[in-house]
């Protein structure tokens, strides 16, 4: 660092066993130096140590805004149509089952009646003997024949009724299978519709960009970033990306909490909070959509809002107006916060920390203060092409960020070269002398030459902080105080 160079310069002041090699005139204690000298004051003041680094002034937080993947509205409508078809199939199957259930009940009733009649007509030999006791042989034969015919007919009726009941039972089994199949189809269709609605997108495969921002434009909360098919894509503040449709019936989540907070802040849902999509959320969305001339639905499909941590500044635009919308990057952005990015020599990383004060020298030579806000822990060694066409490694560096205290003072320049002076250390209210007042003693340590009138004497000192900008060094020693004169090299 520069402090090491300053110390090297100081050592040329004197390296001797006897620092008073000059002549003692008449024993009065007045010493003559071999070279020209002058006097400087011992001062009490604050000192600081700086590191000079070149940097680039711009905006913090480079990122991009992308169109998220989603389900096209036509596919959502198709899924809805499949649900309606499945519901109709289930209704038909259920109706058939109900009718066939009634038919089976009728067949079972017919079978029961036939069996009852058969039981009477075909009662057995006891009933036949009671009949034949009061009849002539002729009439007995006649009666026996008639009874036999009636019983035989009943048997046939029971058999026929049984066949009908069995057929109706089989039909009912098939009906129940149809109902079960229709219920499964409906469940599957409803599940597909739910998935489609949860990822429902603002855009179709044929949708186009109808409005895009200009480079350098700043977009704040509630403002439109760009338009798809005439529908605005709005910027909201939050850390959770909007990767699912914000719709009624969705599960609670951080994205819903961010939505409610934004609607409340923008004045569309006063007092709206929490992570659930409520009727109040839907009403606030309708108000938001109405205010931006968007289609009023009370729901926000994927791609209709973008969550960022704050206002954004557009640095580049990927598509053109009229271009087809597809998932992927649309805008390159930064935050609106001013920042200086530095490549600090890796060997100096330990001397710089978050919170250190800096002085930023702008391209117009104006200065403005700031602070270190980030120091990377990873060193990089970028390669650069040598004169022979090969590649040679440059000095490893670490990335450091500095934030201006007064961002407005830095203007609106982007990627502008600046110089940054980092205050890495400071000492308050200490004794200080010019660096070249230090004398290196042959036995080790340092001293300064105190001039008290014509009498000069050495005072051993302990060296502290070097202030390169001021050319001063912190010293302390017995008998040393502010206001004393110290000898420093003069100009001949």
PEUR-V439263 format. One line per field, one symbol per residue. ss: DSSP state (H for helix, E for strand, L for the rest). psi: psi as a letter, one per 30 degrees, with the letter a starting at -180 (. if undefined). burial: b if it has 9 or more other ideal C-beta (glycine too) atoms within 8 Angstrom, else e. A space follows every 50 residues. Layout:
ss = ???
psi = ???
burial = ???
This chain:
ss = LHHHHHHHHHLLLLEELLLLLLLEHHHLLEELLLLLEEEEELEEEEEEEE EEEEEEEEELLLEEEEELLLELHHHHHHHHHHHHHHHHHHHHHHHHHHHH HHHHHHHHHHHHHHHHHHHHHLLLHHHHHHHHLLLLHHHHHHHHHHHHHH HHHHHHHHHHHHHHHHHHHHHHHHHHHHHHHHHHHHHHHHHHHHHHHHLE ELLLLLLEEEELLLLLLEELLLLEEEEELLEEEEEEELLLLLLLLELLLL LLLHHHHHHHHHHHHLLLLLLLLLLLLLHHHHHHHHHHHHHLLLLLLLLE LELLEEEELLLEEEEEELLLLLLELLLEEEEEEEELLEEEEEEEEHHHHH HLLLLLEEEEELLLLLEEEEEEEEEEEEEELLEEELLLLLEEELLLEEEE EEEELLHHHHLLLLLEEEEEEEEEEEEEEEEEEEHHHLEEELLLLEEEEE EELLEEEEEEEEEEEEELLLLEEEEELLLLLLLLEEEEELLL
psi = lfeeeeeeeeffekjlejfiflkjjggfgkkkkflkllklkkljakllkl kkkklkkbklhkalkljlklkkeeeeeeeeeeeeeeeeeeeeeeeeeeef eeeeeeeeeeeeeeeeeeeefhfafeeeefefeglleeeeeeeeeeeeee eeeeeeeeeeeeeeeeeeeeeeeeeeeeeeeeeeeeeeeeeeeeeeefgk lfllfgllkfklllkfkkklkflkelkjhfkkjkklklfkkiflkjlkfl llleeeeeeeeeeeefgfikgkllgkjleeeeeeeeeeeefghlkjfglj lkfflkklfaklkkflkellkflkklkakekklllgkkkkkkjkkffgef fklkfkllkkjlfggllklalkfkjkgkklikkkklfgfakkklkklkkk kkkkeiefffagkkhkklkkjkjfllkkhlkklkegfkkkkeglallljk jibfkklkjklkkbkkjeefglkklklkgklkflklklkak.
burial = ebbeebbebbbebeeeeebeeeebeeeeebbeeeeebbbbbbbeeebbbb bebebbbbbbeeeebebbebbbbebbeebbebbebbbebbebbbebbeeb bebbeebbebbebbbebbeebbeeeeebeebbeebeeeebeebbeebeeb bebbbebbebbbebbebbbebbeebbebbebbbebbebbbebbebbbbbb bbbeeebbbbebbeeeebbebbebbbbbbebbbbbbbbebebebbbbeeb ebbbbbbbbbbbbbebebbeebebeebeeebbbbbbbbbbebebeeebbb bbbbbbbbeebbbbbebebebeeebeeeebbbbbbbbbbbbbbbebebbe ebeeebebbbbbeeeeebbbbbeebeeebebeeeeeeeeeeeebebbbbb bbbbeeeeebeebeebebbbbbbbebbeebbbbbbbbbbbbeeeebbbbb beeeebebbbbeebbbbbeebbbbbbbeebeeebbbbbbeee
